């Protein structure tokens, strides 16, 4: 028994020695999926992903200023490409981990069935993420332009710092409507609450969300393992369940 216990202890120590941590900057729209993926990643590999959530534009500035992030899961494909070109990311590691969908959503059931509500008097405030730093905010403004509604809607817009804050405004009722990420209100083929209109893809450029290994993570096996794990069937099934395309 003592020998068995010793062997088991040795095995645990060996696994612990190979397990590591990785600092990950995650686009706010990917919060719920990444929390689920990180838990499964740790269970399957022993590595721990330390997650920070926020606006992609702010993460870009933080990485440029020396933030300790080792992996970036962006809300666009431009920011990782820019970091790679500037030597802040490892060349050849960038790929699209998800394609996001934009939705016009309300916490009120039955309020939203199409984009026509934007022309109505049924709401006072429309929440949108900052289009300068949040790709979903930029996509929302493009939709308003395509629909010819920017000028009419502008006085009703309340701007969130990130897509997470835009969702907070809408979910609490401080804004009756919000352009948010589908992943924030969707699970397994249906809205988790409220009502919404999934914006047709042709009304804005594809929201390709790229992952990249940052320079600070170049020598970290846990960082490389996470990027590989995101491409696994298990992780991709989770990503799809939140309304993303792969």
N, C-alpha and C positions, 0 to 999 in steps of 0.2 A: 504493500500500500504506500509505504514511504517513497519507494522508487517511482511509482506511478504519479504520486503527487509532485515529486521533483520534476518528472518529465513534463507534466502539465504546466507547472510553474515556468519551466524553461521555454515552453511553447508560447505562453502568454508574453513572456519577456521578449522573445524573438519577434512576435507580431507587433508589440509596442515599439520596438526599436525601429521597425520599418514604417510605422505610422507617422504621419506628419501633419502639419497645419498649412493652410493656404489662405491668404488674405484676398477676398474677392469683392470687387466693386460691382454692384448689380443695379441695373436700371430699375427704377421704381415700379414700372409696369410688370416686372418679372418677379415681384416679391413672393407671392404665394407659391408659384411653381418652384422657385429656387429653394424655398424653405423645405418643401417636400423632397426635392432632389438632394439637397444637402444631407438630410436625415438618412436617406437611402444610401447615399455615397459613403457616409461614415460607417453605416452598417455593413456594406459590401466590401469596403476597402480598408477600413480602419483610419483613413485620413479624415481630418476635420476641416470643414470649410467655414471660415470666419467671415460672415457676410455683413456688408454695409450697403444700404439702399439709398438711392437718390437720383438726381437728374444727371443724365449723361454729360451735359455740358459742364456741370460743376466737377464731375469726376475728371474730365479732361484737364481742367485747370489744376486740380489737386495732384494728378499724376505729374504734370509739368513742374509742379512746385515740390516734388519729392515725396509725396504720400507713399506709404509702404505697401500699396496694393500690388498683387502679383498676377491677378487675372482680372480682366474687364469683360463683363457681359453688358454690352451697350444696347441702347434702344434704337441705334441706327447702324449703318455700315460705314459712314464717313469718318466718325471719330476714331475707331480702331485703325482705319487706313492712315489717318493723319498721324496718329501716334507711331505707327510703324515707319512712316516716311521720316519722322523726326528722330528716330532711333530710340524711342521710348518703349517700343514693343519688339518682340522677337520676330524677325522676318519669317514668313511661311507658316505662321501658326494661326493666322486669321481665317475664320470661316463663319458662315451664317448658321446660327443655332436655332433660330426661330423667325417666322414672318408674322408680325403682329397685325391685329385687326382693330380698327377704330369703331366705337359704338356711341351713338347718342342715347344717353341713359337717364332715367329718372327713378328715384326711390319710390315713386308713386306707381302702384300697379295700374295698368290700363291707360296711363297718360300718354305714352309714346308708342306709336305704331308705324310712323314714317317720318321722313324729314320735314313734312309739311307743318309740323308743330312749330318749327322755327319761324314761320310766317304768322303765327297766331298771337293772341293776347293771353294765352293760357300760362304764361310764365313771366317772371320778372328778372330772373338772373340765369345766365348760362356760364357754367364753369369750364375753363379751358386752361391747360398747362401752359406755362411760359413758352411761346413759340421760339424764343431765342436760345433756350437751353434744353427744351424737351421736344424730341421728334414727334411725339403724339400731338403736342400743341401746334407744331408747324403743320402737321397733316390736317388738323381741325381747321386752321385758318385757310388752307387750300380748299377744303370742302366748302367753306362759306363763300370763297371767291367763285368757285365753280357753280354754286347755286345762285350767285348774284345777291348774296344776303349780308355781306360783311358790313356795309354802311348801316343797314337797318338794324343789325344785331349788336353792333359795337357798343352802344350805350348800356346794354344788358350784360356785357361780359365781365365776369370776375375771374381774375387770373391767379392760378395757383403756381407756386414755385416749381412744382413737379407734377407728374400725373397722379401721384399719391395724394397730393393736396387738392388737386382738382376733384378727385374721387371723394375726398373727405367733404368738400363743400356740397357735392351732390347727395351723398349718402346721408348727411345730417339734415338736408332740407334747406340749408342756407342758400343753395341754388336749386331751383326746381329741375333744371336740366344740366347735364354735363357731357362734354366729349371726353370719354375715358377709354382706357384699354379694355377690350373685350375680356381679357383674362381676369380683370378685377371683379367682373359680375357674371361670369359664365363658368359652368362646370358640367362636364359630361353631357354636352348637347343642349343645355337649357340655361336660362337666366336663374341665378341663385335667389334673386329678389327683384322687385320693381318691374320696370318695363323698358324696352329699348328698341332701337333701330340700328342694325348692323350696317354700317356705311358701305355702300358698294365700292369694291376695290378700284373701279375706274375713276372715282372722284378724287383720288390722291395717289401720289407715288407709293409703291410698295414700301412697307415699313420693315425693311430687312434688318434684323438685329444680329450683329456680329460679335463673336467672342474672340479674344486675343490674349496670348501670353505676354504679360508685360515684362519689361527688362528685369525688374527686381525678382521676378519669379523664374527666370531662365534656368537657374540651377536647382530649383525646388521640385523634386519628384511628385509631391502632392499636387502642385499646380498643374503639371503635365497630366497627371492622372485624372484631375477634374475635367480638363478639356476633353480627354478621351471618353470619360464617363458620360458627358453630355451628348455624345454621339451614339450611346448604347440604346438598344431597343427599349430597355426599361425607362430610361430618362426621356426618350422621345415620346413614349406612350403618355407619360405624365404631362409633357409639354402640350401635346395635342388635346388632352382632356381639359385644358384651360382655354381652348379656342384658338390656339396658334396653329399656323401651318408650318410644315417642316420643309 
